[in-house]
Amino acid sequence: MRAARQFHDREGHLRPARKHIERVDVDGVEVDIKLGTFLDNTRRRADKLTPERRTELDQLDMRW
């Protein structure tokens, strides 16, 4: 979710390319997150998400 929030804050939307990689800082270490793949997989498994996770993604204007 940190990568999704970071991307949304920077770009103003949550529609990265499928192969987009977002670099986030985790405790001082740069980590590459395959954000495009993550979001694509999340869309496919939307029915298995918790209501809380779905709400978090909706707040970022997730395209279902």
CHARMM-style PDB file with segment names, atoms N, HN, CA, C and O in Angstrom:
ATOM      1  N   MET     1       0.815  -1.191   0.000  1.00  0.00      PROA
ATOM      2  CA  MET     1       0.000   0.000   0.000  1.00  0.00      PROA
ATOM      3  C   MET     1       0.860   1.255   0.000  1.00  0.00      PROA
ATOM      4  O   MET     1       0.457   2.285  -0.542  1.00  0.00      PROA
ATOM      5  N   ARG     2       2.023   1.177   0.596  1.00  0.00      PROA
ATOM      6  HN  ARG     2       2.350   0.341   1.036  1.00  0.00      PROA
ATOM      7  CA  ARG     2       2.903   2.342   0.627  1.00  0.00      PROA
ATOM      8  C   ARG     2       3.282   2.763  -0.793  1.00  0.00      PROA
ATOM      9  O   ARG     2       3.299   3.953  -1.106  1.00  0.00      PROA
ATOM     10  N   ALA     3       3.580   1.797  -1.638  1.00  0.00      PROA
ATOM     11  HN  ALA     3       3.566   0.830  -1.383  1.00  0.00      PROA
ATOM     12  CA  ALA     3       3.943   2.096  -3.025  1.00  0.00      PROA
ATOM     13  C   ALA     3       2.757   2.695  -3.769  1.00  0.00      PROA
ATOM     14  O   ALA     3       2.922   3.625  -4.559  1.00  0.00      PROA
ATOM     15  N   ALA     4       1.567   2.167  -3.521  1.00  0.00      PROA
ATOM     16  HN  ALA     4       1.433   1.412  -2.880  1.00  0.00      PROA
ATOM     17  CA  ALA     4       0.362   2.682  -4.181  1.00  0.00      PROA
ATOM     18  C   ALA     4       0.100   4.123  -3.743  1.00  0.00      PROA
ATOM     19  O   ALA     4      -0.208   4.974  -4.577  1.00  0.00      PROA
ATOM     20  N   ARG     5       0.218   4.402  -2.456  1.00  0.00      PROA
ATOM     21  HN  ARG     5       0.468   3.710  -1.778  1.00  0.00      PROA
ATOM     22  CA  ARG     5       0.010   5.766  -1.962  1.00  0.00      PROA
ATOM     23  C   ARG     5       1.046   6.726  -2.539  1.00  0.00      PROA
ATOM     24  O   ARG     5       0.719   7.843  -2.939  1.00  0.00      PROA
ATOM     25  N   GLN     6       2.287   6.281  -2.576  1.00  0.00      PROA
ATOM     26  HN  GLN     6       2.553   5.374  -2.251  1.00  0.00      PROA
ATOM     27  CA  GLN     6       3.367   7.120  -3.092  1.00  0.00      PROA
ATOM     28  C   GLN     6       3.126   7.457  -4.566  1.00  0.00      PROA
ATOM     29  O   GLN     6       3.280   8.607  -4.977  1.00  0.00      PROA
ATOM     30  N   PHE     7       2.752   6.459  -5.350  1.00  0.00      PROA
ATOM     31  HN  PHE     7       2.626   5.525  -5.016  1.00  0.00      PROA
ATOM     32  CA  PHE     7       2.477   6.668  -6.771  1.00  0.00      PROA
ATOM     33  C   PHE     7       1.302   7.629  -6.939  1.00  0.00      PROA
ATOM     34  O   PHE     7       1.373   8.565  -7.736  1.00  0.00      PROA
ATOM     35  N   HSD     8       0.217   7.400  -6.187  1.00  0.00      PROA
ATOM     36  HN  HSD     8       0.159   6.640  -5.540  1.00  0.00      PROA
ATOM     37  CA  HSD     8      -0.968   8.244  -6.280  1.00  0.00      PROA
ATOM     38  C   HSD     8      -0.652   9.690  -5.901  1.00  0.00      PROA
ATOM     39  O   HSD     8      -1.096  10.619  -6.576  1.00  0.00      PROA
ATOM     40  N   ASP     9       0.104   9.881  -4.840  1.00  0.00      PROA
ATOM     41  HN  ASP     9       0.465   9.126  -4.292  1.00  0.00      PROA
ATOM     42  CA  ASP     9       0.468  11.236  -4.408  1.00  0.00      PROA
ATOM     43  C   ASP     9       1.262  11.961  -5.489  1.00  0.00      PROA
ATOM     44  O   ASP     9       1.068  13.157  -5.706  1.00  0.00      PROA
ATOM     45  N   ARG    10       2.144  11.252  -6.159  1.00  0.00      PROA
ATOM     46  HN  ARG    10       2.302  10.280  -5.983  1.00  0.00      PROA
ATOM     47  CA  ARG    10       2.997  11.857  -7.179  1.00  0.00      PROA
ATOM     48  C   ARG    10       2.258  12.075  -8.498  1.00  0.00      PROA
ATOM     49  O   ARG    10       2.383  13.134  -9.114  1.00  0.00      PROA
ATOM     50  N   GLU    11       1.487  11.071  -8.930  1.00  0.00      PROA
ATOM     51  HN  GLU    11       1.386  10.212  -8.429  1.00  0.00      PROA
ATOM     52  CA  GLU    11       0.877  11.102 -10.263  1.00  0.00      PROA
ATOM     53  C   GLU    11      -0.577  11.584 -10.271  1.00  0.00      PROA
ATOM     54  O   GLU    11      -1.077  12.021 -11.307  1.00  0.00      PROA
ATOM     55  N   GLY    12      -1.254  11.507  -9.129  1.00  0.00      PROA
ATOM     56  HN  GLY    12      -0.849  11.152  -8.287  1.00  0.00      PROA
ATOM     57  CA  GLY    12      -2.640  11.943  -9.059  1.00  0.00      PROA
ATOM     58  C   GLY    12      -3.642  10.895  -9.512  1.00  0.00      PROA
ATOM     59  O   GLY    12      -4.831  11.184  -9.638  1.00  0.00      PROA
ATOM     60  N   HSD    13      -3.175   9.693  -9.756  1.00  0.00      PROA
ATOM     61  HN  HSD    13      -2.209   9.458  -9.655  1.00  0.00      PROA
ATOM     62  CA  HSD    13      -4.052   8.581 -10.159  1.00  0.00      PROA
ATOM     63  C   HSD    13      -3.393   7.280  -9.740  1.00  0.00      PROA
ATOM     64  O   HSD    13      -2.251   7.270  -9.281  1.00  0.00      PROA
ATOM     65  N   LEU    14      -4.118   6.185  -9.900  1.00  0.00      PROA
ATOM     66  HN  LEU    14      -5.046   6.193 -10.273  1.00  0.00      PROA
ATOM     67  CA  LEU    14      -3.581   4.870  -9.548  1.00  0.00      PROA
ATOM     68  C   LEU    14      -3.747   3.937 -10.749  1.00  0.00      PROA
ATOM     69  O   LEU    14      -4.382   2.886 -10.663  1.00  0.00      PROA
ATOM     70  N   ARG    15      -3.152   4.359 -11.878  1.00  0.00      PROA
ATOM     71  HN  ARG    15      -2.637   5.213 -11.949  1.00  0.00      PROA
ATOM     72  CA  ARG    15      -3.214   3.573 -13.107  1.00  0.00      PROA
ATOM     73  C   ARG    15      -1.818   3.414 -13.709  1.00  0.00      PROA
ATOM     74  O   ARG    15      -1.573   3.858 -14.831  1.00  0.00      PROA
ATOM     75  N   PRO    16      -0.911   2.789 -12.977  1.00  0.00      PROA
ATOM     76  CA  PRO    16       0.432   2.609 -13.528  1.00  0.00      PROA
ATOM     77  C   PRO    16       0.420   1.558 -14.638  1.00  0.00      PROA
ATOM     78  O   PRO    16      -0.488   0.731 -14.713  1.00  0.00      PROA
ATOM     79  N   ALA    17       1.417   1.602 -15.481  1.00  0.00      PROA
ATOM     80  HN  ALA    17       2.155   2.274 -15.420  1.00  0.00      PROA
ATOM     81  CA  ALA    17       1.576   0.569 -16.504  1.00  0.00      PROA
ATOM     82  C   ALA    17       1.773  -0.780 -15.812  1.00  0.00      PROA
ATOM     83  O   ALA    17       2.244  -0.840 -14.676  1.00  0.00      PROA
ATOM     84  N   ARG    18       1.414  -1.838 -16.492  1.00  0.00      PROA
ATOM     85  HN  ARG    18       1.031  -1.789 -17.415  1.00  0.00      PROA
ATOM     86  CA  ARG    18       1.521  -3.195 -15.927  1.00  0.00      PROA
ATOM     87  C   ARG    18       2.933  -3.504 -15.435  1.00  0.00      PROA
ATOM     88  O   ARG    18       3.101  -4.206 -14.437  1.00  0.00      PROA
ATOM     89  N   LYS    19       3.934  -2.994 -16.116  1.00  0.00      PROA
ATOM     90  HN  LYS    19       3.798  -2.425 -16.926  1.00  0.00      PROA
ATOM     91  CA  LYS    19       5.325  -3.293 -15.749  1.00  0.00      PROA
ATOM     92  C   LYS    19       5.968  -2.212 -14.873  1.00  0.00      PROA
ATOM     93  O   LYS    19       7.180  -2.221 -14.660  1.00  0.00      PROA
ATOM     94  N   HSD    20       5.156  -1.286 -14.369  1.00  0.00      PROA
ATOM     95  HN  HSD    20       4.171  -1.278 -14.542  1.00  0.00      PROA
ATOM     96  CA  HSD    20       5.704  -0.195 -13.553  1.00  0.00      PROA
ATOM     97  C   HSD    20       6.293  -0.729 -12.249  1.00  0.00      PROA
ATOM     98  O   HSD    20       5.694  -1.566 -11.574  1.00  0.00      PROA
ATOM     99  N   ILE    21       7.463  -0.232 -11.915  1.00  0.00      PROA
ATOM    100  HN  ILE    21       7.950   0.448 -12.463  1.00  0.00      PROA
ATOM    101  CA  ILE    21       8.115  -0.564 -10.645  1.00  0.00      PROA
ATOM    102  C   ILE    21       8.251   0.723  -9.843  1.00  0.00      PROA
ATOM    103  O   ILE    21       8.807   1.711 -10.322  1.00  0.00      PROA
ATOM    104  N   GLU    22       7.742   0.700  -8.631  1.00  0.00      PROA
ATOM    105  HN  GLU    22       7.290  -0.103  -8.242  1.00  0.00      PROA
ATOM    106  CA  GLU    22       7.797   1.858  -7.740  1.00  0.00      PROA
ATOM    107  C   GLU    22       8.856   1.597  -6.680  1.00  0.00      PROA
ATOM    108  O   GLU    22       8.843   0.556  -6.022  1.00  0.00      PROA
ATOM    109  N   ARG    23       9.765   2.538  -6.520  1.00  0.00      PROA
ATOM    110  HN  ARG    23       9.775   3.383  -7.054  1.00  0.00      PROA
ATOM    111  CA  ARG    23      10.820   2.410  -5.513  1.00  0.00      PROA
ATOM    112  C   ARG    23      10.380   3.118  -4.241  1.00  0.00      PROA
ATOM    113  O   ARG    23      10.055   4.305  -4.262  1.00  0.00      PROA
ATOM    114  N   VAL    24      10.370   2.378  -3.128  1.00  0.00      PROA
ATOM    115  HN  VAL    24      10.634   1.413  -3.111  1.00  0.00      PROA
ATOM    116  CA  VAL    24       9.973   2.945  -1.836  1.00  0.00      PROA
ATOM    117  C   VAL    24      11.083   2.737  -0.818  1.00  0.00      PROA
ATOM    118  O   VAL    24      11.888   1.812  -0.926  1.00  0.00      PROA
ATOM    119  N   ASP    25      11.104   3.613   0.163  1.00  0.00      PROA
ATOM    120  HN  ASP    25      10.450   4.364   0.250  1.00  0.00      PROA
ATOM    121  CA  ASP    25      12.082   3.532   1.240  1.00  0.00      PROA
ATOM    122  C   ASP    25      11.462   2.748   2.389  1.00  0.00      PROA
ATOM    123  O   ASP    25      10.423   3.136   2.924  1.00  0.00      PROA
ATOM    124  N   VAL    26      12.095   1.654   2.761  1.00  0.00      PROA
ATOM    125  HN  VAL    26      12.939   1.339   2.326  1.00  0.00      PROA
ATOM    126  CA  VAL    26      11.638   0.837   3.884  1.00  0.00      PROA
ATOM    127  C   VAL    26      12.772   0.790   4.898  1.00  0.00      PROA
ATOM    128  O   VAL    26      13.770   0.092   4.716  1.00  0.00      PROA
ATOM    129  N   ASP    27      12.590   1.545   5.963  1.00  0.00      PROA
ATOM    130  HN  ASP    27      11.779   2.111   6.111  1.00  0.00      PROA
ATOM    131  CA  ASP    27      13.605   1.601   7.036  1.00  0.00      PROA
ATOM    132  C   ASP    27      14.988   1.948   6.497  1.00  0.00      PROA
ATOM    133  O   ASP    27      15.984   1.343   6.894  1.00  0.00      PROA
ATOM    134  N   GLY    28      15.046   2.926   5.590  1.00  0.00      PROA
ATOM    135  HN  GLY    28      14.237   3.417   5.268  1.00  0.00      PROA
ATOM    136  CA  GLY    28      16.325   3.382   5.058  1.00  0.00      PROA
ATOM    137  C   GLY    28      16.869   2.569   3.898  1.00  0.00      PROA
ATOM    138  O   GLY    28      17.956   2.853   3.396  1.00  0.00      PROA
ATOM    139  N   VAL    29      16.129   1.565   3.471  1.00  0.00      PROA
ATOM    140  HN  VAL    29      15.245   1.334   3.879  1.00  0.00      PROA
ATOM    141  CA  VAL    29      16.555   0.715   2.355  1.00  0.00      PROA
ATOM    142  C   VAL    29      15.589   0.911   1.193  1.00  0.00      PROA
ATOM    143  O   VAL    29      14.374   0.813   1.367  1.00  0.00      PROA
ATOM    144  N   GLU    30      16.130   1.189   0.005  1.00  0.00      PROA
ATOM    145  HN  GLU    30      17.116   1.269  -0.137  1.00  0.00      PROA
ATOM    146  CA  GLU    30      15.298   1.341  -1.188  1.00  0.00      PROA
ATOM    147  C   GLU    30      14.857  -0.043  -1.667  1.00  0.00      PROA
ATOM    148  O   GLU    30      15.680  -0.934  -1.875  1.00  0.00      PROA
ATOM    149  N   VAL    31      13.531  -0.205  -1.839  1.00  0.00      PROA
ATOM    150  HN  VAL    31      12.863   0.520  -1.670  1.00  0.00      PROA
ATOM    151  CA  VAL    31      12.964  -1.480  -2.261  1.00  0.00      PROA
ATOM    152  C   VAL    31      12.128  -1.234  -3.511  1.00  0.00      PROA
ATOM    153  O   VAL    31      11.335  -0.293  -3.560  1.00  0.00      PROA
ATOM    154  N   ASP    32      12.308  -2.083  -4.522  1.00  0.00      PROA
ATOM    155  HN  ASP    32      12.952  -2.847  -4.483  1.00  0.00      PROA
ATOM    156  CA  ASP    32      11.521  -1.986  -5.746  1.00  0.00      PROA
ATOM    157  C   ASP    32      10.258  -2.834  -5.607  1.00  0.00      PROA
ATOM    158  O   ASP    32      10.323  -4.025  -5.302  1.00  0.00      PROA
ATOM    159  N   ILE    33       9.113  -2.202  -5.837  1.00  0.00      PROA
ATOM    160  HN  ILE    33       9.060  -1.234  -6.085  1.00  0.00      PROA
ATOM    161  CA  ILE    33       7.813  -2.869  -5.761  1.00  0.00      PROA
ATOM    162  C   ILE    33       7.225  -2.915  -7.163  1.00  0.00      PROA
ATOM    163  O   ILE    33       7.140  -1.888  -7.837  1.00  0.00      PROA
ATOM    164  N   LYS    34       6.824  -4.083  -7.601  1.00  0.00      PROA
ATOM    165  HN  LYS    34       6.892  -4.917  -7.054  1.00  0.00      PROA
ATOM    166  CA  LYS    34       6.192  -4.237  -8.915  1.00  0.00      PROA
ATOM    167  C   LYS    34       4.734  -3.807  -8.779  1.00  0.00      PROA
ATOM    168  O   LYS    34       3.828  -4.637  -8.704  1.00  0.00      PROA
ATOM    169  N   LEU    35       4.533  -2.502  -8.750  1.00  0.00      PROA
ATOM    170  HN  LEU    35       5.269  -1.828  -8.811  1.00  0.00      PROA
ATOM    171  CA  LEU    35       3.218  -1.942  -8.464  1.00  0.00      PROA
ATOM    172  C   LEU    35       2.187  -2.283  -9.528  1.00  0.00      PROA
ATOM    173  O   LEU    35       1.052  -2.622  -9.194  1.00  0.00      PROA
ATOM    174  N   GLY    36       2.550  -2.204 -10.785  1.00  0.00      PROA
ATOM    175  HN  GLY    36       3.472  -1.929 -11.057  1.00  0.00      PROA
ATOM    176  CA  GLY    36       1.612  -2.525 -11.854  1.00  0.00      PROA
ATOM    177  C   GLY    36       1.105  -3.951 -11.754  1.00  0.00      PROA
ATOM    178  O   GLY    36      -0.092  -4.200 -11.889  1.00  0.00      PROA
ATOM    179  N   THR    37       2.000  -4.873 -11.522  1.00  0.00      PROA
ATOM    180  HN  THR    37       2.973  -4.670 -11.412  1.00  0.00      PROA
ATOM    181  CA  THR    37       1.630  -6.282 -11.379  1.00  0.00      PROA
ATOM    182  C   THR    37       0.764  -6.482 -10.132  1.00  0.00      PROA
ATOM    183  O   THR    37      -0.242  -7.190 -10.174  1.00  0.00      PROA
ATOM    184  N   PHE    38       1.161  -5.859  -9.033  1.00  0.00      PROA
ATOM    185  HN  PHE    38       1.978  -5.284  -8.999  1.00  0.00      PROA
ATOM    186  CA  PHE    38       0.399  -5.968  -7.795  1.00  0.00      PROA
ATOM    187  C   PHE    38      -1.045  -5.507  -7.988  1.00  0.00      PROA
ATOM    188  O   PHE    38      -1.980  -6.189  -7.569  1.00  0.00      PROA
ATOM    189  N   LEU    39      -1.223  -4.345  -8.624  1.00  0.00      PROA
ATOM    190  HN  LEU    39      -0.463  -3.791  -8.964  1.00  0.00      PROA
ATOM    191  CA  LEU    39      -2.573  -3.816  -8.810  1.00  0.00      PROA
ATOM    192  C   LEU    39      -3.380  -4.678  -9.777  1.00  0.00      PROA
ATOM    193  O   LEU    39      -4.578  -4.875  -9.573  1.00  0.00      PROA
ATOM    194  N   ASP    40      -2.749  -5.184 -10.809  1.00  0.00      PROA
ATOM    195  HN  ASP    40      -1.776  -5.023 -10.974  1.00  0.00      PROA
ATOM    196  CA  ASP    40      -3.446  -6.068 -11.741  1.00  0.00      PROA
ATOM    197  C   ASP    40      -3.917  -7.331 -11.021  1.00  0.00      PROA
ATOM    198  O   ASP    40      -5.060  -7.753 -11.195  1.00  0.00      PROA
ATOM    199  N   ASN    41      -3.059  -7.923 -10.231  1.00  0.00      PROA
ATOM    200  HN  ASN    41      -2.131  -7.580 -10.090  1.00  0.00      PROA
ATOM    201  CA  ASN    41      -3.436  -9.119  -9.465  1.00  0.00      PROA
ATOM    202  C   ASN    41      -4.514  -8.804  -8.435  1.00  0.00      PROA
ATOM    203  O   ASN    41      -5.405  -9.619  -8.194  1.00  0.00      PROA
ATOM    204  N   THR    42      -4.434  -7.634  -7.833  1.00  0.00      PROA
ATOM    205  HN  THR    42      -3.710  -6.972  -8.029  1.00  0.00      PROA
ATOM    206  CA  THR    42      -5.430  -7.227  -6.846  1.00  0.00      PROA
ATOM    207  C   THR    42      -6.808  -7.110  -7.495  1.00  0.00      PROA
ATOM    208  O   THR    42      -7.810  -7.518  -6.908  1.00  0.00      PROA
ATOM    209  N   ARG    43      -6.857  -6.554  -8.704  1.00  0.00      PROA
ATOM    210  HN  ARG    43      -6.042  -6.223  -9.181  1.00  0.00      PROA
ATOM    211  CA  ARG    43      -8.139  -6.458  -9.422  1.00  0.00      PROA
ATOM    212  C   ARG    43      -8.728  -7.845  -9.663  1.00  0.00      PROA
ATOM    213  O   ARG    43      -9.933  -8.050  -9.519  1.00  0.00      PROA
ATOM    214  N   ARG    44      -7.881  -8.779 -10.024  1.00  0.00      PROA
ATOM    215  HN  ARG    44      -6.902  -8.612 -10.140  1.00  0.00      PROA
ATOM    216  CA  ARG    44      -8.349 -10.135 -10.312  1.00  0.00      PROA
ATOM    217  C   ARG    44      -8.870 -10.848  -9.059  1.00  0.00      PROA
ATOM    218  O   ARG    44      -9.720 -11.734  -9.145  1.00  0.00      PROA
ATOM    219  N   ARG    45      -8.354 -10.452  -7.908  1.00  0.00      PROA
ATOM    220  HN  ARG    45      -7.663  -9.732  -7.837  1.00  0.00      PROA
ATOM    221  CA  ARG    45      -8.730 -11.104  -6.651  1.00  0.00      PROA
ATOM    222  C   ARG    45      -9.576 -10.191  -5.767  1.00  0.00      PROA
ATOM    223  O   ARG    45      -9.610 -10.367  -4.549  1.00  0.00      PROA
ATOM    224  N   ALA    46     -10.245  -9.237  -6.360  1.00  0.00      PROA
ATOM    225  HN  ALA    46     -10.217  -9.094  -7.350  1.00  0.00      PROA
ATOM    226  CA  ALA    46     -10.990  -8.226  -5.600  1.00  0.00      PROA
ATOM    227  C   ALA    46     -12.005  -8.841  -4.649  1.00  0.00      PROA
ATOM    228  O   ALA    46     -12.244  -8.307  -3.566  1.00  0.00      PROA
ATOM    229  N   ASP    47     -12.599  -9.951  -5.042  1.00  0.00      PROA
ATOM    230  HN  ASP    47     -12.405 -10.385  -5.921  1.00  0.00      PROA
ATOM    231  CA  ASP    47     -13.614 -10.573  -4.192  1.00  0.00      PROA
ATOM    232  C   ASP    47     -13.028 -11.169  -2.919  1.00  0.00      PROA
ATOM    233  O   ASP    47     -13.772 -11.499  -1.995  1.00  0.00      PROA
ATOM    234  N   LYS    48     -11.707 -11.313  -2.855  1.00  0.00      PROA
ATOM    235  HN  LYS    48     -11.103 -11.045  -3.606  1.00  0.00      PROA
ATOM    236  CA  LYS    48     -11.058 -11.885  -1.672  1.00  0.00      PROA
ATOM    237  C   LYS    48     -10.452 -10.828  -0.746  1.00  0.00      PROA
ATOM    238  O   LYS    48      -9.893 -11.163   0.298  1.00  0.00      PROA
ATOM    239  N   LEU    49     -10.562  -9.558  -1.129  1.00  0.00      PROA
ATOM    240  HN  LEU    49     -11.016  -9.286  -1.978  1.00  0.00      PROA
ATOM    241  CA  LEU    49      -9.997  -8.483  -0.317  1.00  0.00      PROA
ATOM    242  C   LEU    49     -10.856  -8.235   0.919  1.00  0.00      PROA
ATOM    243  O   LEU    49     -12.071  -8.434   0.899  1.00  0.00      PROA
ATOM    244  N   THR    50     -10.206  -7.801   1.987  1.00  0.00      PROA
ATOM    245  HN  THR    50      -9.220  -7.640   2.003  1.00  0.00      PROA
ATOM    246  CA  THR    50     -10.959  -7.388   3.166  1.00  0.00      PROA
ATOM    247  C   THR    50     -11.650  -6.063   2.850  1.00  0.00      PROA
ATOM    248  O   THR    50     -11.180  -5.312   1.994  1.00  0.00      PROA
ATOM    249  N   PRO    51     -12.749  -5.770   3.522  1.00  0.00      PROA
ATOM    250  CA  PRO    51     -13.421  -4.481   3.293  1.00  0.00      PROA
ATOM    251  C   PRO    51     -12.481  -3.296   3.567  1.00  0.00      PROA
ATOM    252  O   PRO    51     -12.561  -2.266   2.898  1.00  0.00      PROA
ATOM    253  N   GLU    52     -11.601  -3.452   4.545  1.00  0.00      PROA
ATOM    254  HN  GLU    52     -11.536  -4.289   5.089  1.00  0.00      PROA
ATOM    255  CA  GLU    52     -10.670  -2.376   4.881  1.00  0.00      PROA
ATOM    256  C   GLU    52      -9.701  -2.112   3.736  1.00  0.00      PROA
ATOM    257  O   GLU    52      -9.446  -0.960   3.384  1.00  0.00      PROA
ATOM    258  N   ARG    53      -9.159  -3.189   3.154  1.00  0.00      PROA
ATOM    259  HN  ARG    53      -9.366  -4.124   3.440  1.00  0.00      PROA
ATOM    260  CA  ARG    53      -8.209  -3.033   2.048  1.00  0.00      PROA
ATOM    261  C   ARG    53      -8.903  -2.425   0.831  1.00  0.00      PROA
ATOM    262  O   ARG    53      -8.339  -1.571   0.147  1.00  0.00      PROA
ATOM    263  N   ARG    54     -10.117  -2.869   0.570  1.00  0.00      PROA
ATOM    264  HN  ARG    54     -10.575  -3.563   1.125  1.00  0.00      PROA
ATOM    265  CA  ARG    54     -10.870  -2.327  -0.571  1.00  0.00      PROA
ATOM    266  C   ARG    54     -11.132  -0.831  -0.367  1.00  0.00      PROA
ATOM    267  O   ARG    54     -11.042  -0.048  -1.312  1.00  0.00      PROA
ATOM    268  N   THR    55     -11.456  -0.439   0.866  1.00  0.00      PROA
ATOM    269  HN  THR    55     -11.530  -1.075   1.634  1.00  0.00      PROA
ATOM    270  CA  THR    55     -11.682   0.967   1.173  1.00  0.00      PROA
ATOM    271  C   THR    55     -10.412   1.779   0.967  1.00  0.00      PROA
ATOM    272  O   THR    55     -10.456   2.872   0.404  1.00  0.00      PROA
ATOM    273  N   GLU    56      -9.273   1.246   1.424  1.00  0.00      PROA
ATOM    274  HN  GLU    56      -9.237   0.358   1.882  1.00  0.00      PROA
ATOM    275  CA  GLU    56      -7.993   1.936   1.232  1.00  0.00      PROA
ATOM    276  C   GLU    56      -7.726   2.178  -0.253  1.00  0.00      PROA
ATOM    277  O   GLU    56      -7.309   3.269  -0.641  1.00  0.00      PROA
ATOM    278  N   LEU    57      -7.961   1.176  -1.069  1.00  0.00      PROA
ATOM    279  HN  LEU    57      -8.300   0.290  -0.753  1.00  0.00      PROA
ATOM    280  CA  LEU    57      -7.721   1.303  -2.505  1.00  0.00      PROA
ATOM    281  C   LEU    57      -8.744   2.229  -3.159  1.00  0.00      PROA
ATOM    282  O   LEU    57      -8.402   2.982  -4.070  1.00  0.00      PROA
ATOM    283  N   ASP    58      -9.981   2.182  -2.706  1.00  0.00      PROA
ATOM    284  HN  ASP    58     -10.259   1.570  -1.966  1.00  0.00      PROA
ATOM    285  CA  ASP    58     -11.002   3.097  -3.237  1.00  0.00      PROA
ATOM    286  C   ASP    58     -10.624   4.553  -2.963  1.00  0.00      PROA
ATOM    287  O   ASP    58     -10.868   5.425  -3.797  1.00  0.00      PROA
ATOM    288  N   GLN    59     -10.034   4.816  -1.807  1.00  0.00      PROA
ATOM    289  HN  GLN    59      -9.835   4.108  -1.130  1.00  0.00      PROA
ATOM    290  CA  GLN    59      -9.611   6.171  -1.466  1.00  0.00      PROA
ATOM    291  C   GLN    59      -8.519   6.677  -2.392  1.00  0.00      PROA
ATOM    292  O   GLN    59      -8.333   7.885  -2.535  1.00  0.00      PROA
ATOM    293  N   LEU    60      -7.794   5.757  -3.025  1.00  0.00      PROA
ATOM    294  HN  LEU    60      -7.945   4.775  -2.910  1.00  0.00      PROA
ATOM    295  CA  LEU    60      -6.759   6.133  -3.994  1.00  0.00      PROA
ATOM    296  C   LEU    60      -7.305   6.102  -5.420  1.00  0.00      PROA
ATOM    297  O   LEU    60      -6.539   6.159  -6.382  1.00  0.00      PROA
ATOM    298  N   ASP    61      -8.624   6.011  -5.558  1.00  0.00      PROA
ATOM    299  HN  ASP    61      -9.247   5.964  -4.776  1.00  0.00      PROA
ATOM    300  CA  ASP    61      -9.291   5.973  -6.864  1.00  0.00      PROA
ATOM    301  C   ASP    61      -8.881   4.752  -7.670  1.00  0.00      PROA
ATOM    302  O   ASP    61      -8.603   4.847  -8.866  1.00  0.00      PROA
ATOM    303  N   MET    62      -8.846   3.603  -7.004  1.00  0.00      PROA
ATOM    304  HN  MET    62      -9.072   3.525  -6.033  1.00  0.00      PROA
ATOM    305  CA  MET    62      -8.519   2.352  -7.684  1.00  0.00      PROA
ATOM    306  C   MET    62      -9.504   2.101  -8.811  1.00  0.00      PROA
ATOM    307  O   MET    62     -10.713   2.241  -8.627  1.00  0.00      PROA
ATOM    308  N   ARG    63      -8.996   1.735  -9.963  1.00  0.00      PROA
ATOM    309  HN  ARG    63      -8.014   1.621 -10.112  1.00  0.00      PROA
ATOM    310  CA  ARG    63      -9.818   1.379 -11.117  1.00  0.00      PROA
ATOM    311  C   ARG    63     -10.050  -0.122 -11.054  1.00  0.00      PROA
ATOM    312  O   ARG    63      -9.131  -0.908 -11.285  1.00  0.00      PROA
ATOM    313  N   TRP    64     -11.280  -0.520 -10.740  1.00  0.00      PROA
ATOM    314  HN  TRP    64     -12.026   0.118 -10.552  1.00  0.00      PROA
ATOM    315  CA  TRP    64     -11.600  -1.935 -10.617  1.00  0.00      PROA
ATOM    316  C   TRP    64     -11.977  -2.480 -11.962  1.00  0.00      PROA
ATOM    317  OT1 TRP    64     -12.286  -3.666 -12.084  1.00  0.00      PROA
TER     318      TRP     64
END
